[in-house]
Amino acid sequence: MLRQLNIPLSSLLLALCLLVPAGSAANPQSNYTESQLPVFELHSGFWINLHHTLYYEARRRKTLLSRDASASKSAAPGAKSVLAGKGLTDTEQRAWDDAVAFYILNYADKDLLFTTELVQLKDQLGDFEDCDELSGRKRKFCDAGLPANLTQVLEAAAPVYRSRLWLEHDQANRRWILQVAPLVREQGVGLSERLADIYQTRWPHEKIRVDVVAYANWAGAYTTVDPLRVTISSLDPRNEGPQALEVLFHEGSHGIAEPVQAAIIRECRQRDKPIPRDLWHALVFYTTGEVIRTVLTSASPNRGDKRTGASGNGYNTYAFREGLYQRGWKNYLELLQRFWQPYLDGKATFDDAIARMVSSL
Ligand SMILES: [Zn+2]
C-alpha cells in the first residue's frame, strides 16, 4: 500500500514494480494503490481480481456447457480457460476447476451489479486486498468474515492465480492506471466540478474508490453505491485510450446523477407520461462525453499525447463509438442535442431542458 508515501517515492516504487520481471516471486501479491490523484483512488487488488476472474471463467464455462449440451455431439471444443497454456500442475488445475465449479453453482447466474450478495462480496474483497489470506488464521485482522466454504475456495484458488496469472493482470491494471493518471491529475478537479454543476449537486468530498480489474462485468465497468465504488476492466478495449478518462467520469457520475432521474420522473408525473427507463442513463453518457470532448479539445490541441491519443480533435465519445445511440437510443440523442445541449451551453435552465425533453417524448 502506497497511501502514506509522497509522490516522487511512490512513482519510484511504481517504476520499480513495473520493472519486476514476469514470474518474479519476490513479492507475488503486490497490490497497488494510486492515491496521489485528485477525485479518484485507483486500486489494483489481488482478491477482487481473483473474484472477477473466477466469475468471468464460471459464466463462460457455463455458457459453453449449455451450448455443448444443445449442440450435436460433434460440437467444437469450448474456448480455452484463462489459465490455458500456463503450465498448471494437476493439483493446481483441480484447485482452479473446483473454484470455478463453486462459482458456477453459486454466482454465475447472479448479476455483479444488481445482486446485493455480490456487491457486498466485491467490496469486502477490496477492503482485504492487503491480506494474503481471508480466514484470519495467520493474522486476526485478515478474517474477512466471508462464508466458510467461500473462504476455503478462494484460499485454495489463490496460490494458483497468484503464481500463474496475477502478475499479468496486475501489470495490465497498472498500465491502465498509469495511462489515465496524467489526465486525471490535470483535468480531474475541473471535470468533477463541471459535472457536479451540470447535475446541480456536489461531487463526493471523499475520493471515489476505483478497483481496476482484468475482467469486470459485461459492460466493461460498473458502479455500486453506499459505498460509492467503481469497478473497471483494464483488458476491455472499450476502456482504452482517452476513453479511459470518460469511462472513469461516466462511472463516477452514477454517484451524482440522481437529480436528473428525479427531475425526469417529476416531469413525467406532471404530464401523466410513462417514465422512460434509460433516458437518464443516455443523458449521463451524452453529458460525460461532451464535457470530456470539450476539455480534451480546449486543453491544448497541439499537445496531443501520442501514447493515449489524448487530443480532443476528433474525439469520439463512448456512446457514439460503441453505437449506443444507434442501438435504441436514437430518439434520445435527438432530444439531448435539441434540448439538453442548450443547457450545457448555458442557454437554458436545467428545469426547462428536462421539461422540454419530457414533453417531446
Ligand atoms: Zn452507466
Residues whose N, C-alpha, C, O or C-beta is under 5 A from the ligand:
A	BS01	ZN	none
